[in-house]
Amino acid sequence: MKVIILGAGQVGSSVADNLASEANDITVVDQDEDLLRELRDRLDLRTIQGHAAHPDVLLEAGGEDAEMILAVTNSDETNMVACQVAYTLFHTPTKIARVRAPGYTGYPQLFAADAFPIDVLISPEQLVTEYIMRLIENPGALQVLDFANGLVRLVAVKAYYGGPLVGNELSQLYEHMPGIEARVAAIYRKGRAIQPEGDTIVEADDEVFFIAATENIRAVMSELRKLEKPFKRLMFAGGGNIGTRLAGALENKYQVKLIECDKSRAQKVSEELTHTIVLHGDVADENLLIEENIESMDVFCAVTNDDEANILSAMLAKRLGARKVMALINRHAYVDMVQSGSVDIAISPQQATIGSLLRHVRRGDVVMVHSLRHGAAEAIEAVAHGDSNSSKVVGKTVEAIDLPRGTSIGAIVRGEEVLIAHHDTVILSEDHVIMFLADKKRISEVERLFQVGITFL
């Protein structure tokens, strides 16, 4: 696919990283030559230095025959105008724009074909907010990812000493939970992927990814680790877009405090929120945290724009007694290093955002993509079409499908019914098939499985 990425910042470079390895024709446009040079040195792609919304720049980038424009500069207005130019001059089929300001996103009629013709709006801040909310709603989870409009979830947990399944074979999972079905999609042990089989023994500290109907998630987690009590008291460090969205979404269900270092911003946030206690101060001020009873907090979540401030404040909060600490970290190199220490969960904005972009690039009818393990693995939801003659999956049992190595089918959603996949489960046309790929490089093989042959009418 020929794709033009406008903006070489964190989101743009993350998308380029993912797409360049999949035989796509990628061109990146930015005004910063240093960012472009870094991308050229690392990836096989073209770069153009210039303003992302200027017609001549888009023409030079190959706008005439591009299949997709992905406008992810730091300017909402630049992204919107770039999509308008691409539509008017080049009739670009798919136009995706990063638009963050609620003043725009609150008016969907702005993005109709006769206004700003944008096919997909991306708000990284909203995606990160939803990601963190799922973690708060599921204590003990490292990741919580939705499929099939929330009917199914893929959850990652760390198996701990004392969990009923630790030291036992996976086949015993079902014996412990009569009437509740789940599928372990992958196990990572000391950073290495293990293909789960019935006789696989779960060890303490294994990172276990499992798929289950959403209402069964808590029951399955109890088999892998001691269940944590629901969270009640939350503290957010940072009153920017993400911190304010989180507090606003959660303040009616939890006791919420928010710390913001900028006095005028703190005042503004306090006027927007009704039940949140807004504090003006340094998020890494030990005295402030102690005064605000950090030791009684169930969650301390640092979401400022400064990675170092997020890491330091989360580490401090943990040392002072906060039960669970999370930190928003943009720099990829920091994520693994931090999460292996005193920070419980390192949240990567790129990781939370990339899936919503990738699903528009995938071939076949792929309706959801989640990037995992820093882009090395993926979980996808694909819709099966056709019949037994035109499709490589329809009418076949799970064990009869020639899945790439390291790929497993975890669940099938048929209408509103969730079916956990077994070896003899037959896939029907229009089923939503949820798969885990331990190796993202195999994605093209999975895409081909779900493409309908020419015999299908």
Sequence and secondary structure as in RCSB ss.txt:
>XXXX:A:sequence
MKVIILGAGQVGSSVADNLASEANDITVVDQDEDLLRELRDRLDLRTIQGHAAHPDVLLEAGGEDAEMILAVTNS
DETNMVACQVAYTLFHTPTKIARVRAPGYTGYPQLFAADAFPIDVLISPEQLVTEYIMRLIENPGALQVLDFANG
LVRLVAVKAYYGGPLVGNELSQLYEHMPGIEARVAAIYRKGRAIQPEGDTIVEADDEVFFIAATENIRAVMSELR
KLEKPFKRLMFAGGGNIGTRLAGALENKYQVKLIECDKSRAQKVSEELTHTIVLHGDVADENLLIEENIESMDVF
CAVTNDDEANILSAMLAKRLGARKVMALINRHAYVDMVQSGSVDIAISPQQATIGSLLRHVRRGDVVMVHSLRHG
AAEAIEAVAHGDSNSSKVVGKTVEAIDLPRGTSIGAIVRGEEVLIAHHDTVILSEDHVIMFLADKKRISEVERLF
QVGITFL
>XXXX:A:secstr
 EEEEE  SHHHHHHHHHHHTTT EEEEEES HHHHHHHHHHSS EEEES TT HHHHHHTTGGG SEEEE  S 
HHHHHHHHHHIIIII  SEEEEE   HHHHT GGGGSTTSS  SEEE HHHHHHHHHHHHHHSTTEEEEEEEGGG
TEEEEEEE  TT TTTTSBTTHHHHHSTT  EEEEEEEETTEEE   TT B  TT EEEEEEEGGGHHHHHHHHS
       EEEEE  SHHHHHHHHHHTTTSEEEEEESSHHHHHHHHHH SS EEEES TT HHHHHHTTGGG SEE
EE SS HHHHHHHHHHHHHTT SEEEEE   HHHHHHHHTTT SEEE HHHHHHHHHHTTTSSSSEEEEEEEGGG
TEEEEEEE  S TTT SSTT BGGGS   TTEEEEEEEETTEEEE  TT B  TT EEEEEES GGGHHHHHHHT
S  TT  
